[in-house]
């Protein structure tokens, strides 16, 4: 319903003589567009071309367009065959922060639980302002002030930790990148330190780090560029003259594994690096396994050494998700909370995101997602729908149960769009 209202406003702007350009993946928005430009074929350095353009019918009949194939039904986001059963839960009793009307809501554990409802219905208040900070406080962690509620009860002791996976950047330093965040770079540095030339020259793993002195370029301190501060203008970024943007000293770049230096490896896309390390010895194969989760969450196109400040919010969120996928079945069971993780994602990426969710649940974790996307809602094991309207007209529990059951609820706007 929110999307339909937005489309109406955009059309009013157009009818007043304005030109409206929208960057969007939403099917409803594409159906209503006068002209669509579809970029691709894939993402990042594997994209950058206009694959198709025209109206909605032109896109769905273009066989080269990945978007078109999802829109015409030849490719589909898979739905679960049956919802998982659950026997543990956490219950928020008497929630009355902002517009919440003294509601009691049960959140099942070890399943994919989706919280839906129109914008302003109370989803974020319930999950991010009551459930999340209250659980953190009960675990002895510091957090934001907890919203008004009566109590949190249920199987709280079965939750080892609570993680809010948001779209904030993954690191404060421009030297942070996907491969350092998921802790796979240590193995890459060890591999290069084991090469014959490294042993001859006495290089240790630390020499292949751009975070400490030793092997990194002394001029740019491993940044690959130098920043010239302009007092009243934007800073100017210049490629480092000493290393030519390669971040390391020349003698470090002389060390090769399968004819590739550490700079060459950091410049590889994730999928390219997985292939590169797979057909090698056990140390290299372990690296390919360590970076596989990045590909599993749909980031196969991202370069291993890509600076974190060039990643979008959605990409940063998926790097965080990959770091947990890579840990496997750890003893501590985690409750993950996601706030609209499909924002900015193509159908193809949503498919990969859902597979990652299911993989985390198979590892014994629990997931709560605040979401409007109908494909994610259909894939839920348990659906909590708030509303029925926004603001003072919302704040009530409209439905809780398996997604298929909401179709019988006449008050639910979510039901109308799932039908």
N, C-alpha and C positions, 0 to 999 in steps of 0.2 A: 504493500500500500504506500509506503514511504517513497519507493521508486516511482510509482505512478504519479504521486503528487509532484515529485521533482521534475518528471518529464513534462507535466502540464505547465509548470513555471517556465521551463526552458523553451517550450513552444510559444508561450506568450511573449518571451523576450525576442524570439525569432520573428514573430508576427508584427512586432514593433519596428522591424527593419534592421535588427541587429544580426550579426553573424555569431553563432555559438559553436565553439569547438570543445568537444568532450573526450577525454582519455578514459576509456571504460571497457569492461569485459562483460557487463551485465546484459543478458539476453533481451530483457524487456526494452532496455535503452537502444539496443541495436535494431530491434524490430521497428522502433518508432523513428529511427534516424533517416534523414533525407539522403545522406551520402556517408558511406563507410570506407575508411582506408585501413586495410589489414596489413600489419607489419610482420616480418618474420624472415626466414621460415621458423627459426627457433629464437633463443634469447641471446643477449650480450653479443660476443664476437661471432656467434653463429646466426645472427639476425641482421637487421639493418637494411633489409630490402622491402619494397612495396610488393606484397604477394598478390593482393587483390584489391580492387576498389569498385565502388558502385553502390547500388541500393542493397537491401537485405537479400533479395532474390539472387542478385549477382554473386554475392558472397557464398550463399549456400550451394550454388551450382558450380563453384570453382574448386576443382579437385586438388589444387595445390595448397589451398587454404586449410590449415589445421582448425582455425576458428569455424570455417564453413562446415567441416566434417562433424564437428560437435553440434552445430546448429541444425544440420539436416538429419541428425540421428545415426549417421554411419559410425560415429564414435560416441560412446556414452560413458558417463561417470557411473561406475559399478555401484550397485546398492547391496547391502548385506542381505543374505538369504533369510536370516532370522536374528532377532535381538538376543543379546547375551542375558542370561539369568544372573541375578545378584542376591546376596544375602547380608551385605553390610552397607551401612549408610551413615551419613551425617545429617542431622536435622537442625534447621534454623527455626526456632520457635518465637512467635510474636514479633516479627520484623515490622517496624513502624517508622523507619528513617524516611525522610522526604515524603513521597506520595504512597509508600507501602502501607497497606491497610491492615496492620496487625495480623500478617499472614504467617502460617507455619508451612515450611517447604522442606521436603526430604530429598537429599542429594545422594543417589546410590554410588557406591564405590566399585572399582575394578571394571567399570564400563565407560562408554562414551555417552556423557550426559550433556544435552544441549539445552540452553536457556534461550527462548525465543520471545517475540513480542514486538510491537511497533516501537519506533524510537520514542523514548520518554516514558515507557511503560513501567520502568523500575528495575530492569535487568542488571544494569551496572551497579545500582545502589545495593541490591540484594547480594550480588556476588563479590564485587570489588570493595564495597564500603562496609559490609557486615561480615560475610562468611570468611573472606581471605584474611582481613586484619584480626578477626576474632580467633581463628585457628592459629595464626602466628603467635598471638599473645598467649594462648593456651600452651604452646610449645616453648614458651620462654623467650621468644624473639621480639625485638622491637619493631614497631610498625606504625602505620597511621592510626588515627583515632577510630575506634570502632563505632559504627552507627547503632542507633537505638534498636534493641531487641530484648527478648526475655531471657533466652538461653540457647546455647549450642549443645546438643546432646548426640548420642549415637556412638559409633565405633571409631572414636577419635584416636585411640591408642594404636589402631592399625595403620595410621598414616605416619610415615617416617619423616617426611618433610613436605612443605608446600611451596610450589614454584609458580610465580606469575610470569608467563612467557609473553612479554610485550614486544612492541616494535622499536624500543629504544636501541641506540647503537651498541655494538658488541664490545667496543673498547674505546677508551679515551684517547689513546695514542694513535697517530696515523700509521704507526708501524704494526699495529694489531691487524690481524687478517684471519680468514676462515680457518686456515690450517693450524695457526697457533691457538685459536680459541678452542678447537676440538682436541687439542693436545697431541696432534699427529706430527708436529714439526720436530719434536725431540727425536723421534725415530729417524727422520730424514737427516738430521744433523749427525746422529750416530752413524748412519750409513756412509755419509761422506767422510767422516773421520776414520772409517775403517779402510778406505781406499789406499792402495800402495803409495801413491804420491803423498798423501796426508801423513802416513807413517814415516816416510823419509824426511819430511819437513817438520815433523813434530806437531802437526795440527791436531787439536782436540775438538770435541763437539762444539765447545763455546766459540771457536773460530768461525763457525758457520751460522752464528747468530748475528742479527743486525740490531740487537738490543744492548750488547756489551762491546766494549773495545776489544780489539784483537784482530778479528778478520774483517770487520765492517770498515767501510770507507771513512777515513778520519775527517775528511772535509765536510761531508753531509751527515755524518753519524748514522749511516744506514738508511737514510730517508730516500735517497736517490734523487733528491732535488734540494735546492736551496730557496728559502723564502726571503724575498726582499720586501721589507715593510714600507708601505707608502702611507704617510701620515693621514691624508684625507681621502685616500682611494683604496680600493681593494688590494690586498697583498699580491705581489707578482711571484709566481712559482717558476723557477728556472731549473732545467736539468743540470745536475751536478757535473761540472767540467772534469773533475778528477776521475770519477768512475763511469761517466757517461750514462748515469741513471741506473747502473747495475748494482749499486748498494754495497758491493764488496770490493776488497783489494784485488789486484790482478792475480797475485799468487794464490789466492783462495779460489778464484774462477778457473785457474789451471787444473784444479782437481775435478775429474769427470767420473760419472757413473753412466755406463752405456753411452758415452760420448756427450753427455749433457752435464753442464755445471749446475751448481745450486741455484743460480739465477734463472737458468733455463727451466728448471723444475718448478720454481715458484711462478713462472710465467705460463705454465701449462694450465688448461682447464681441468676441472676435477675428473671428468670422464676420460680425458686424454691421459691424465696421470695414473688413473686406475689401470688402464691398458699398459702403460709404460712399466709400472712396477709389478704387474701380475706375473709375467713370464720370466721371473728372475729367481734369485735365491730366497731363502725363507725370510731374511730380514726385509727385503724389498716387498715380498708378498704380504708381510705383516703391515707394511705401510699402505698397500692397496686396500686391505681390509679396514684399516683405521679411517681412511678417507671415504670409504663406501657410503656411510650414512649421509654425507653431503649430497651424493647422487640420489640416494633414496628419497630425500625430501625435495627433489626437483632443482638442485643447484649444480647439476653436472656441468653447466656452462661457465660457472664462476671460476676465476683463476685462483690457484692456491694462495698466491701472495697478494691478492687484491686488497688494497687498503680498506679497512672497515668503514672509513668515512665516505666511500663511494658506493656502499651497499644501501639499497632502499630499506625502508622499515620492515617490509614483508620478508626481504632476504635475510635481514638481521634476525628476525624471529625464527626463520627456518634454520639458520646456523645454530641458534640456541637449542632448537629441537634436535638437530643432528648430534649435538654434544651429548645429549641424554641417550639417544638411540645407540650411540657407540659404547656406552657403559654396560649394555646388556643387562642380565639378571643380577643386579646388585641386591644386597640384603635389604636396603632401605626402600620402602614403597613410597612413591611420590604421588601427590595430588597435583596435577598440572591444571592451571587455569589459563585459558586463552580468551582474549577479547577480540572478536571478529577477525580471526586469522586469515580469512579468504579475501580481505580487502586488497584490491589490486592484483588478484590472482586470476589467471586464465583457467578455463575448464581443465586443461591438461595438468596444470599445477595443483588444482584442487584435488584431482585424482591421486596425485602423489602425496599430498598432505594427508588425505584420508588413510592411505596405506600406512603412513608413518604413525598416525593415531592408533590404528589397529595393532601395529607392531609394539607400541609402548604398552598397550593394554595386555597383549600376550605376555609381556615381561612382568606383568603383575601390578602395573601402575593404574591410576584413575585419571580421567580427563573430564573437565567441565569446560564447555565452550559457550560463550555468548555469541550468537550468530543469527543472521537473517537469511543466509544462503540456503535455498530449498534442498540442494543436493546433500549438504551437510546434515540438515534436519532429517532427511529420509534415512541417512546412514546412522542415526543415533540409536542407542539401545534404550534410552529413556529421554523423554521430552518434557520440559517444564515451560509452559507458555504463560506469560504475564500480560496484563492488560485490563480490560479489552482495548481501551484507548490510551492516549498519552496524558501526562500531567495528572490533574485531579480525576480524570476519567479512567486512569490506570491504577496500578498498584495492587491489583487483585490477582489471585491464582486462578487462571482461566482453565488450565488443564495440566495434569501430570500423569504420564503413562507412556506406553509405546507410541511411536509417531503415527501409526495407522489409526489409532483410536481418536485422534484429534479431529478427524474428518466429520465426526458426529456432533462436534461442538459448534453450534450456530453463531455464538458470540465471538469466535476466534477469527481474527483477520489472517493469521498464519494458515488456518485450515483452508480458507478460500484459495490460497495460492499453491497449496500442496495438492488440491483436488485435481 
